[in-house]
Amino acid sequence: MIDLRFGLLAGMFIFCITLEKFWPLRNVTQKKFSRVLVNLALAGVGALSLRFVFFPLVFLVSQWGETKQIGLSHYWGFTGPISFFLIILFLDYSLYFWHWLNHKVRFLWRFHNVHHVDLDMDVSTASRFHFGELIISSLFRSVQVLVFGVAPETLIVYEVLTTLSTQFHHSNISLPMGFEKQLNKIFVTPRMHGIHHSIVREETDSNYSTIFCFWDRLHASLKINVPQEEITIGVASYRDQKEITFLKSLLLPFKKQRAWKLPDGTVLVI
């Protein structure tokens, strides 16, 4: 699974970063090379936690649950493609709530904040997660696996789909508007997720979905009518690139968290 996931991630990364160069959705405000290096360095540390914590723990739980026939998939009476699709759907739906919790629970936000402080957003931002968040999320994923009865093979597919979707909707690619509007009826797209990374708190507190966008429609957290040129990416209280270097990003969750306002004290509201 690790080799497959890495191969797809690398392939999608190269594909997106190439298109970003020729068809950017938002203007770049920082030096891209140094940003990408920091994001990939954080991803490297995160990969170690995935290798030694996330994958072993979650797959052990998945195998144990499959042996004991634990989870909804063993009781709802569906098999084959229908059962597979329902599991993917439920996993993605529950991930919506986990993402929401990462914004609402202060302890979880300490780690998730590392993802959001990036001052531009592109495909590399999709890899910018603190290792602490990845370790904590392995506990949540283990609960998902047990509740829904996710077999190891299905888990592999879901991890791949989640990775590809995350890479795609974090990318800074300007898709044709008509095409993206149609795609956004079902899936999360770059314009939709770009709003989620705005420094305006009410915009950040929207668009929590990962693969399918209709969870935001269902819970009235969808926000799509914000022009991309009006979006400033990042967190209001962290506007200096020197404060979000590799080492400082690793230490960020363990420091006092700042109020959501600009360095000059301005609070941004819609």
Steps between C-alpha positions, in 0.01 A plus 500: 500500500780741590666462159170544317401804703843659459500436125159657452586794726823567309324467165218734599750744651699523176182527292348777713816703553550501123148625428530758780788659314300556182143544631516644856172561680634755751799733487805366681614728784803307633810343348363165390820296516573574866133445593487166327822389669355577844176321416682194368727494805193496725356229277818298548466510878131416460589205279696347787196521727289344223751222455546412866168604660212569263525208259601228751232601753214553257573186300531293815158628610358434152630143493374432853158646421476295181586181691241575769240622244465835677335797333193607302614346173460153651135562590334724241448220249679658204797343324731576210508847339199628698662416833831645384337828391306531826818453703682768298202730543481450878876538542495827310197624695659427835822665380295817451424502873861425590614798291235715669626387842855594405377857461275512807700313767790716617735209564445358150528845341849540647619231258266572210606865509837393355318402182315832476783746568644445151499845338418366155308186412602251236542126463786500752263632770320167483812342651548766767366320807658486843604150603297546819182545301575187299560295814180625664303439181614137503286453811200652323561288190513188718155587638373553144633161397332320790164681477458448127676164473768603252706217354873566439450498121221758520711710735780508244263628231355762733844627599593532133177683415545736795859574400410574140206719597707694753775562246248612240294743704807661660654565160523851359358400162251718316247261350249628242219654707221307332681169548582572865141599578377166366777309681423687822147364505653175623869547585714747693688727255791748524275808507282351773789397723691822438225680693560266795860628520399868518624724783137605555380276784144457368643374171748267668209357698339365183559235234618214722435220251782288358375296203128567460384858548139425590579461871550877513170549320330268746634685805477853354877552518546542125639833381582534131419858394831655603715623206847347513668837446344621827642212704811542712635157587613411852418572862447864601738490797792343308593726209881482509669216311785510753254378766399188308833349403548125528621499860258768618211313337597185688500695826185703426248262671698516823496878524227735617243535223420848377158656465364510146592855406760675287830604663372859519199381701247513216228233516379405153128436458278454200 
